[in-house]
């Protein structure tokens, strides 16, 4: 069996914790590992690591690879040059496996950001779906509704089989009255976006219903690279797998997902799965409450004090505060979109960003400059890199820095500084036993994290 993990998306309804550059699938939401890592571990029960492919946008590929390498370094990460929704992503992933091992295998396709704790019952569902997949069906995993949810698409079932159901139709996200009707009538399932089928079956249905995608795929060659060519990919239509194939195909079956499931698509869904105190509250961080009930309050840095409120969500991060009624949790996406339209940095990146070598915190920025504090852990080092649009000035605050610059080595002690000119090949390293902390001042006509050319990297990010 093969597996495709769909690891794109921004998780905008979990803003301000989820950001464009570090979305929810990469976050540890209190379990000790990210949703992505949990998804990988779940499918690793059926597939070896080399048969698990995660596909994501190129801006997330390095973080995805780093997280999965902590479990098994034989994983595969396919990077899209731009977002084109789930149908092109799945088609490219199928083509990768097809070129590598042929089309006879069954493939399990699933999002990277779902929370499923009961691995045993998930495995039982996979086994049932596998029998239908062997019969030539594309199988979708349906979640039995427990309340009239308006944020999910629905699937209407028809004939029942030994292992599941033949699908009648896919239904768009309903209004509340329609969702209540679905719940009363029965026979409707939430669409969780988990699919299974033979690679050959998927490819046949793509050829039949999404020929434009298949035509572009003819130019793909994954024999030497897992990076998708931009000039080819930009021609792909932006369309979901539901619209492109699932709603049109007559080969769709459904099995009921037997395990627990939560897509953690909003702060309310996160509240629903968290352990609550005697007042129904989920409190995290430096939180002080008085007469507060049925609320989620999260503090990342500052003390948050709340009194006399019920059914609210309050989230504090280093650079943003978000508050809403529990019932309005889905509308956080609207706040995110408004901020994005204003080009707010709070939608893109956290002030503190963690890397395998340590972390950095953005302190101040303006036209043509950015100031950071950087902490490099003992015995760690940054990649050998250069920048085409900015120079840097480093001031050592604590510890001692070993700096490589254009083939020379420099030892920079606390209180001393060094310049890194534009396009200079350089690396900041800490081969010592205590943390290294510096201030970095960037200056240039373009200040962005994507202005990095890596030449050597011990974390596999070249």
N, C-alpha and C positions, 0 to 999 in steps of 0.2 A: 504494500500500500504506500502511496505517496500522500503528502499533505501540503497544502498551500495556505499560508497565514497572511491574511490581508492586513498589512500594518501601516496603512496610510491614515489620513484623517487628522483633524485638529482637536476634537473633543471640546468644541466651543461652549457647550452647556456646562462644562466643569471649569470655566474661567472663574477666577483668576489663577487657579492652580494649574490648569492645563493651558499651554501656550502653543503657538504655531511651531516653534522650534523644539518644544519638548511636550508633546501631546500626551493625552491620558494613558495611552497604552504603555508609555515608558515610566509612568509614575508608580511608586510604591504607595498604595493607599492604606497602609497599615498592616499588611500581611507578611512583610519581610522580603517580598519580591514583586516585580512589576506585573501588570496584567499580561504583557507580552511574554514574560518568562513563564508565567503560569500556563498560558496557552501552549507554549512550546513543550513544557513538561507533560501536559495532558496528551498531546498527539504523539509524543515520544514513546507512549505506551504501545502504539501500533506501528510506528515507523522509526527506522534508524535516523540519526541526525542528518546524514547525507541525503535522505529522501524527504526532508522537511525544507521547504522553500518559503522564506518570508519576502514579500514584495512590498516596497515602500518608496516614497519620494526620495530623491537623491540627497535632500537636505537632512533626512533622518537616517540614512543608510548606515553611517558610522556608529551612531548611538545604538541602532538595532543590532548591528554586528557585535558590538562590545558587550551588550547585555546577553545575547545568545551564546557568545563564546564562554561566558561564565558557567554555562551548563554543558555545552559540547561544541568544540571548535569545528566540527565537521558540517555544521549547518550551512545553508546557502542563503544569501541575501541578494535579491534582484532589485536594482534601483531604477526607478522611472525618472526621466528628466523633467517631467511635469505631470500634474494630476489629470487623469482622463477617466475617473470613476472606476467602478469595479469590473465592468465587462472587458475592457482592454487589459486591465491588470491580470485578470484570470486567464484570458486568452494567451497572453505572453508567458505566463507561468506554465500553462499546459504545453506550449510550444517548447519551453525549456526541457520539460520532462520527456516530451516526445522525441526531441533530438538526442537526448541523453540515453533513454532506455526503451523507446518505442511507446506504443499506444495501448498496450494490453492491460496495464495496471489500473487499479481503482484509485481515485484521488479524493481525499477529504479536504474540503475548502471551508475555512472558517475565519471570522474576524479575530483580531488580536486583543480586543478590549472587553471581552465578556468575562464575567465572574461565574465559574462553575466549580463548586467545592467537592461534589460527590463524583469522583473519578470512576468508581465502580459502575454506577448506573449510567454514566455517560458512555462507558465502554459497552454496556449492554445495548444501548441505542445504536452505537456504531455497528455492532454485530448484526442487528436487525436490518439496518440500512444497507449493509454490505450484500445481503441476500437479494434485495431488490435491485441493487446496482448491477449485480451479476446477471440479472434478467434483462438488462438494457434500459433501466429507468435512471433518470436523474432524480435523486432523492433529496428532499428538503426536510430539515428537522423542525417540526412545529412545536411551539410552546403553548400548552393549554392555558387559555386566559383565566385569570383569577379575579379580575376586576375590569371595568370598561375603559381600557387604556386608549387614548386618542393619539399617542405618539408613535405607535407601531403600525406597520402594514399588517394585513390579515390574509390568511389563506383559507379558502372554502374547500372542504373535502367532499368527495362524492362516494364512489364504491369502496367498500372496505375489503382488504386482502388479508392473507394470513399474517403478514408482517406490518401492514400499515394501511394506507388509503391511496386511492387514485385522486389526484388533485382536480377539482372542478375549475377554480379560478383564483387568481391573486386579486386582492382588494386594496385600494389606496387607504391611507390613514383616514379613519372615519371621524365624524363629529361625535359628540358625547351620546346623543340619542341613538345613533346608528351603532355605536360600540355597545351600548346597553342591549340593543336588539340582538346583536351577534352573540352576546353572552347568554341571553335567554334562549335563543334558538338552538345553540350548540352546533357542532360541526365546523366551527371556525377556530383557527389557531393563529397565534402571533407568528409573524415571519421573523425568525431569528438570524437569517442570512447565513445559515450553515447548510452546505450542500455536499452530496457525494454521488459519484458515478464513475464509469469507465472513462479514461482519457479519450478513447475513441468515440464514445457517445457524446461527450461534451463537444468534441471537435466537429462531429457531424451536425449537431444542432447549431453551432456557430456558423458553419458553412451555409446552412439552410436559412437562418434568420438574421445573421449579422455578417453578410459577405464582405462589407467594406473593411471590417476588422481583419477578416481572414486574408484579404488581398494585401493589406499592409504587412501581415505576418510573413509573407513569402520572402521578404528581404531580410528577415531576422536570422542571425547566426550566433548561437550561444556557445560555440566550441571553444572560444578563447576569452570570453568576457561575460560578466553578469551585469554589465551596464547597458541599458537600452539606448540605441542611437536616437538622438534628438530629432534629426531630420526626418526619420521614419515615424517616430512616435507622435510628432505634432500633427500628422495627418489622420491620426485615430479620432473617431468620434468620441465625445465625452458622454457616456451612457452607462447606466447601471446594468448588472447582469439580469436583474428582474425585467427591465424594459427590453433589453436586447434579446434575451432567450427565454427566460422562465415563463413569462406571461404568454408566449406564443407557442411553445412546444407542447406536443401531445404525449410526451414521455415523462411527465412529472408525477412522482409519487411522494407521499409524506409519511414519516414515522414521527410518533410523538416523543419528544425529548423526555426521557425518564428521570433525568437528574434535576437538581436545582439549576436556576439560570437567572442572571441579571446582566443587562447590558451596560449598567452603570453610566447611563446616558445623561444623567442629571444629578444635581446635589440631592434631590429627593430620593432617587434610587440608591444613592450611596447611604443616605440616612436609613433607608429601609433594611439594609443588610448589616448595619453596624449594631453592636451591643449598646443598649441604652441604660441610663441610670433610673432611679426610682421615679423620677419625674418625666421619663420619656425623652430625655435629652441625650444627644451625642456631643460630647465636649472633647476638644483636642487642643493641646498647647496651653498657653498661659491664659486660661479663661476663668473668670469669677462671675458667678450668677446668683441672683436672688429672685425668687418667685418667677422662675422661667420654666416653661413646660413645652414638651413635644417639639424641640428645636434642635438644629444642628449649628454649632458654633465652633469655628476653626480659627486658631491663631498660629501663625507661623513664626512671628517674632515678638510683637508687642503684646502687652497685657490688654485683654479685651474684657470689659466689665459690662454686664447686661442685667437689667432689672425689669420685672413686670411685663414680660412679653411671652407670647405663645405662638407656636406654629410658624417660626421664622428660620431663615437661613442667614448666617452672618459669617463671612469668610475674610480673614485678614492675611495678606502676604506682605512682603517687604515694600512693595510699590503700589498696592491696590487694596481697596476694601469693597466688598460686594455684599449687599443686603437685599433680601426679598422675602415675600411670604412663601411658606412651604408650597402652597398651591400654585405659585407662579414660577416654580423652578425651571420649567421648560423655556421661559422667556429670557433666561440669562443669555441665551444665544443672541437675542435682539440687542442686549447691551454690548456684547462682544462685537457684533456687526457695526454698531454705531461707533464704537471706539476704533475699529479697523478703518472705517471710512474717514476718520479724523487722523489716520496714520499714527495712532498711539502705539508707542513701543511696548505697552503693557499687554498687547495681544500677541507679541512676537516671542519675547524671551524674558525669563526671570532675571531679576537683578543678580541673584547668585546662581551660577551655573556650575554643576558638578561634572568633572571630567575624570578619566581613569588615573590621572596624575595628581589630582587635587581639586581645586575649585577657583573660580574668580567671581568678584562682585563688581558690578558697574556702579561707580560712584557719581559721575557727572558726565554730561555730554552736551555738545553744541555744534554749531556749524563748523565742520572740519576738525573736530577733536573729540576724544573719548578718554576718560580716566577710569582705571580699574585698580583694584587690589587683587593680587594673585598669590595663592598659597600652593606651593609645591611640596608634596609629602616627601618624607625621607626616602632616599634610594629611588626616586622617580624623576622623570624628565619629560619635557615637551618634545614634540617632533622637530626634526630639522626642517625648516620652512622658510619661505620668503613671502613678501607682500608686494603687489604691483602698484598699490595706491596709497600706502601709508608708511611713515617712519614711526619708530617707537623710542621712547626714553624710559629706562628702568632705574628706579631708586630702591636699593635694598633696605628694608625695614628691620627684618629679623633673619638670622641665619647667614649662610654664605652661599653665593650663587657661583656655579661654574657656567660660564657663557661661551658658547661657540659662535664665532662670527667670521664668516668668509675664510675658514680654514685655520683661524687662530683661536687659542683658548685664553680666557681671562677669568681670574678669580676676583669676585666683587663682594666685599664685606659690607656689613651693616653700616649705613651712613654714606656709602659710596654709590656712584651711578655709572651708567654706560649708555651710549647711543647706538641704536640699530637703524642704519640708513635705509632708505627706500630700496627695495629689491635685494637687500643683503641676505645671504643665506645664513640662518642663525638658529640657535637652540638655547633654551633656558633649562638648566639641569641642577638637581640637588642630590649629589652622591653622598651626602652626609647624614648624620643620625638625628638631626632636629629639623623641624619644619622651616621652609624658606618662605618668607613673605616679602613681596615687593609692591611698589606702586608702578603701574605702567601708564604712560601718557602716549596715546596714539594721535598722530596729526596727518591729515591728508585730504585729498579731494573726494574720497569714498571710504567711509568707515563702516565695515560690515564683517561679520564672522566668515562670510564666504570668500573674502580676499585672502585666502591661504593656499599656497602651493606647497605640498608636503613632498619631501625627498626621502626621508627615513622616519620610521615610526615603530616603536616597540609594541604598540597596541594594534597594529594591523590596519591603520587608517590611510595608508598611502594609496 
